[in-house]
Structures are given as C-alpha cells and as structure tokens.
Amino acid sequence: MEQDEQTGLALATTPAEVHAIRAINTVASMIVSTTWGKDMPDPMRRAYAEYCRRYDVDPVTEMDNLGGTPYVNADWFKRKLGELRMAGIIKAVRLEHIHADRRLDALRKDESAPEEIRAEASRQWFDAVFKRVKHNAPETATAICVCTIVLADGSEIVGCKWAGNGTSTQQSRRGGGFGPNPIAESNPVLTVESGAIRRAAIQLFSHLTGQQHRTPAPDPASMRTDYKRIAKGVMSDESVARVEATYAASDEGREPAPKMITASADGAYGLT
C-alpha cells in the first residue's frame, strides 16, 4: 500500500485492497449491532473487524468481548469442527456430562424401581465416578463435561472442564485476592460444555497444524498472539486515523470513498 505523505498511514490503491477495506467495514457494521460492540471506540471496532475477517469469525454469534479482548466462543469451534467432519478429517464429536448426578444416585438406591433400571443407573453412576477420577475432576463440581473428538484413524482427543460450587478457575478480584469465575459459577452447564469443546478443539487444531488437509485448521497460537496484540494495540485517535482509499480511477470511485483504519508501518494492532 502507498502511504499518505502527512499521516504516514497506508492508502488503498488496488481493487484487492479496496475490497479488503469494504469487507472490514461490513464486519464493523455487524459489530455495532452487538451488545458488547455498540459503544466500542471506532478504531478498536475496526481492529476487531479485521480479526473476524482473518479468522472467519461471525462477530454476532461467535465472538464475545471480555475486558477489551476478543474471545471466540464455542459456536465458532463447533462450526470449525463441523467443517473438519465434512472434510473427513474427523469422524465424530461427543459431549458427556460426568458430574455426580444425584438423580442417578437416588435411582440406583430406589428399591421400588425395576431391577434393570436400578442396574443401569448403578452402571452409569460408577462409570461417571471412574471418569471423574481419570480427569481428576472434583466431586463437588455442579457440572463436569468431557468432549471427545474422534479422528479419521479412530484415535481420540479429549477435553474436560468443570465448574460450580466454587470449583471453576480462580480469578483475581479488584479488591484483592482470588475467587472462582463468576460467569462460570452462575451458568456452570453452558460453561463446561463450551470449555470442554474449546480444550479438545485447540488440541486438535495444534495436532493438525502443519499437516496438509483440504480444510486447513486454524492456528491457535497465532490466534492467541493476535488476541494480545489487539488488546494492547494502539487505539488512540493520534495513532490510528480514518483515511480515504485512493481509487478514484476505478468504477467504485463513483461511490463515496469508504472509510478505512489502518496501522502505521510499525504494525499497530498486529494486523498488518
């Protein structure tokens, strides 16, 4: 890209560059419609838009904003796993809840229940006990979920997550000290399902990185790096400016030039 003589910021000069800017604008307008993005500063919103474009993320349904950092949620991982399944790279994805379900405990002890029902309840109860031991999951957790991804060769990748009753990941508190994740504690079942899927999928993506597949897997290491770069990127008006794309000679030049936000040569945002 050429640079503006006064600002030193990049200017769009080719149809491909203009198309990229328009794509960012489209995603940025979608972010405005979200609860977390409607009050976001414009430079930061466009940085998020470029992030979504790079990693094929739907900002409306597949992304959350946690403290100024983009967080790809479980819906994105589910879609990517579905694409890998359609491509024949994986065979199946299974979710299993293995917390200490008191309904099973009561049923296996209910003398009025049919013997076969009590036997099945007892089998499931002790099966979950052994799986909690295997994953070192706490007995007191309200919810524990295991996600199993079956690869094409039959091997399995497993992720486990638990929450509830104070067992979720400890976080620092503003007033000092640490405590369980309040979001996980308030909705433990949804949290553990999302967490188990994420843990298994990230292992899978790392396993597939560098291998030749028709459907390339995302690189979780690069995604985590960009999380930090976007969160720590320069978001001030002094460092990021709106400039007009210099494409007046093209057919698109008949329309108002799209607004664009770019990074200077040092790569603010980490999105160059």
C-alpha positions, 0 to 999 in steps of 0.5 A: 500500500502507498502511504499518505505523505502527512499521516504516514498511514497506508492508502488503498490503491488496488481493487484487492485492497479496496475490497479488503477495506469494504469487507472490514467495514461490513464486519464493523457494521455487524459489530455495532449491532452487538451488545458488547460492540455498540459503544466500542471506540471506532478504531478498536471496532475496526481492529476487531473487524479485521480479526473476524475477517482473518479468522472467519469469525461471525462477530454476532454469534461467535465472538464475545468481548471480555475486558477489551479482548476478543474471545471466540466462543464455542459456536465458532469451534463447533462450526470449525469442527463441523467443517473438519467432519465434512472434510473427513478429517474427523469422524465424530464429536461427543459431549458427556456430562460426568458430574455426580448426578444425584438423580442417578444416585437416588435411582440406583438406591430406589428399591421400588424401581425395576431391577434393570433400571436400578442396574443401569443407573448403578452402571452409569453412576460408577462409570461417571465416578471412574471418569471423574477420577481419570480427569481428576475432576472434583466431586463437588463440581455442579457440572463436569463435561468431557468432549471427545473428538474422534479422528479419521484413524479412530484415535481420540482427543479429549477435553474436560472442564468443570465448574460450580460450587466454587470449583471453576478457575480462580480469578483475581478480584479488584479488591484483592485476592482470588475467587472462582469465575463468576460467569462460570459459577452462575451458568456452570452447564453452558460453561463446561460444555463450551470449555470442554469443546474449546480444550479438545478443539485447540488440541486438535487444531495444534495436532493438525497444524502443519499437516496438509488437509483440504480444510486447513485448521486454524492456528491457535497460537497465532490466534492467541498472539493476535488476541494480545496484540489487539488488546494492547494495540494502539487505539488512540485517535493520534495513532490510528486515523480514518483515511480515504482509499485512493481509487478514484480511477476505478468504477467504485470511485463513483461511490463515496470513498469508504472509510478505512483504519489502518496501522502505521508501518510499525504494525499497530494492532498486529494486523498488518 
